[in-house]
Amino acid sequence: MVRKKEFARQPRLSYLEGMDLHLNNPDLQAKLDRWVTETGRAPDELIEDAIAGYFDELARTREMLNSRYDDLKSGRVKPVDGEEFFENLRRREDELLKKHSE
């Protein structure tokens, strides 16, 4: 008797007009399956929410980076040398530790 292989249910995203989404990462598939079980929501709904949240966060991040770049370019803020900053931070930390150990 030949047994059919059982495949994990693959979610479909309705807005992708018939395209199938196949998760190749078993850990990611397990997380999705767990969320489906816990929430009672369909996999495609969960994935659509996750993708929408990702793009919202990406847009906010781009906006923030563009704003900071504009601040630097216009001279409203001055760049900080990374090595100098961390050296100053280490020195202040050493001073605080010295005060607490006295």
Sequence and secondary structure as in RCSB ss.txt:
>XXXX:A:sequence
MVRKKEFARQPRLSYLEGMDLHLNNPDLQAKLDRWVTETGRAPDELIEDAIAGYFDELARTREMLNSRYDDLKSG
RVKPVDGEEFFENLRRREDELLKKHSE
>XXXX:A:secstr
           B GGGTT B     HHHHHHHHHHHHHH   HHHHHHHHHHHHHHHHHHHHHHHHHHHHHHHHT
SS    HHHHHHHHHHHHHHHHHHHH 
